[in-house]
Amino acid sequence: MFAEKVSPAVEAPFFAFLARLRFIRRWGLMHVSESENVLEHSLLVAFVAHALATIRKQIFGKEADPERVAVIAMFHDASEVITGDVATPVKQFSDSTRLAFAELETYANSELLSMLPSELVGEYQPLLGANDSEAKLVKIADKLCAYIKCAQEIANGNCEFQSAFNAISQELEELQSVEAKYFLDVFGSSFLRPLDELR
């Protein structure tokens, strides 16, 4: 595109791989009324994670960095461009499968990092596989998005999502996140309304 290169670095496919997240369908084993890919899911999780961090900071007066949380959320499923989207019940089948998938995700994240110029690796490494308190907000946001997706599918008459909805509802209850509770109380029901009722 440009006549002259500004970097001697070899071509790096990192972002080309991330763009391919749009080809990975979520909920692959289930009938869905509206398909969802990992790329669009990641953006919704980033929106919700940013909201949870903002709620933590502004409503509950606790420490949080909404911008960092949102960026971690953007990358939270990046490893799936290598591993594919594996159903949660499969990942959590046993302790050994949990460990095996954690190892596989670590490997996939390392593969992705190897696709970057070495000068940039340090900026992206903390985002791939982050495991601090802010990354925990991303996990809660991920659960909330799955909960919302299940609720939308059920509202569309798709009873196949009822079991997943019940399981995710239980998981959210067990997390005891005041941020998630606030989010659902304030924003949750609007996800199920038609466009004309949102104004």
N, C-alpha and C positions, 0 to 999 in steps of 0.2 A: 504494500500500500504506500509506504513512504519510500522515497528514493534512497534514503540513507538510514542505516540502522543506528539506534542510539545505545544499543547494548551488544556486546560480543556474545551474549548468552545464546545457547542453542534453543531451538523452539521447545516450549514447555506446554504439555497438553492438559495441565491441571484444570483450567476453566472449561476446556472443551469436554473433559470428563464430567465435571459438575453439571454442565448444560444437558448432559444425557440423563440426568435424574428425571427429566420429563418423560422418558420412555418407560420408567419403572412404575407399574400400576400398584397401587395399594389395595389391600383387601382382596388379593388375588384368588383366594379360594371361595369367595362369597359372591352371590348375585348382588350387584349394586344398581340402584336406580340412577345414580350419577357418579361416573368414574372419577377417580382422583389419582393424580400422580405424585411422586415424591417431591418434585420441585415445587408444585403449588402447595402441597402440604407443608413444606418447610417454611414457606413465606407466611402461611397462616399461623404456624407455631411461633414464628418470630414476632408477629403482631401480638399474639396472646402472651408470650413470655415478656415482651416489653411492657405490656399492661400489668402483668403480675408484679414485675419489679417496681413499676411506678406506684402501684397500689401499696406495696410493701413500704416504699419510701414516703409517699405523700399521705396515705391514709393511716398507716400503722406506725409511722415514725421510726422505721428500722433502716439499717444500712442496705443499700442496693444500688447497682449501676445499670439502669435500664438499657443504655446503649450497648454495653458489653453483653448483657443477657440476650438482647435481640440478635447480636452477631453470632454468639454461640448457637442460638436456635437456628439461624440460617444454615449452619454447617452440621447440625445435630445428626442428620441421617446421610451425610456425605459418603460414608463408607458403603452405603447400599448401592452406589454406582458400580462397586466391585462385587459385593456379596449378593446383591438383589434384596428384595423385601421379603424377609422370612417372617411368617406368622408368629406372633407373640407366644401362643401356646406351645409351638415347636421349640422356640428359644428357651422357654422356661419349663420344659418337660421334666428335667432333672437337674441336680447340681452339676453333673458332668456336661450336660448339653449347655447349661448356662455358662460354664467356664470355657467350653469349646467355642461358643459364639463370641464371648468377650475376647478371646484370643484371636479369632477370625476378624473381628472389628478392628482390633489393634493392628493386625497385619494390613488390613485394607487401608487404614489411615496412614500407615507408614508408606504404603505404595503411593497413595495420593501425594504425600509430602515429597516423595522422590520425583514427582513430576513438576516441581517448582524449581526456579533458579535458587541456588543455595543461599543467596542473600535474603530471600523472602521466607525461607522455612521458619525462622524464629518467630515471625508474626503469625503464621498460620498454625503452628504446632499446638499452641495453647487452646485453639478453637476446636481442634479435632480430638474428640474423646475427653473433653473437659470434665472434671469431676469435683468441682468445688460447690459452695453453697449456691452460687448463681447458676451453675449447671443443673442443680437440683430444681430450681424454678423452671428451667427448660423442660425437665422430665414431667413436671406437673402440667406445664402448658401442653406438652405432647399428649398427656392423658386427657386433658380438657378438650383438645381438638378431636380426639378419638370419641369421646363422650358426645360431643356436639354432632359429629358425623353419624354416629349410631342413632341419635335422637332424630336427625333429619331423615335418615333412611326409614325409620319406623313411622315418622309423620307422613312419609310418601307411600305408606302401605306395605313396606318391605319388612315382614316379620322375621326375616332371616337374621336381622341385627339385634333381636331382643336379648339373646343370650349374651352377646358381647356387651350390650348396653348394661345388663345387670352386673356382669363381672367388672366392668370399668367403673360403674357407680360405686361398687363395693371398694374398689381400689382407691378411688378418690376420697371416700369416707375415711378409710384407714390412714390416708396421708395427713388428715386433719390440717389442711392448709387454709388459714384464714383468708389468704389472698385469692385462692380458688373459690372459696365460698362467696367472697365479695364479688368476684368476677361473674359467677353464675347468677347471683342475686340481682346484679345491676344490668348485665349484658346478655345473660343466657337465653331468656325466652325470645329475644328478638331474632335469634338465628332460625326460629321456627315460623316466623311470620312472613306472609307474602310481601312483596316489594311495596305495594300500595299502603300497607299498614305500618310501614317503618317511618313514615313522616308525621 
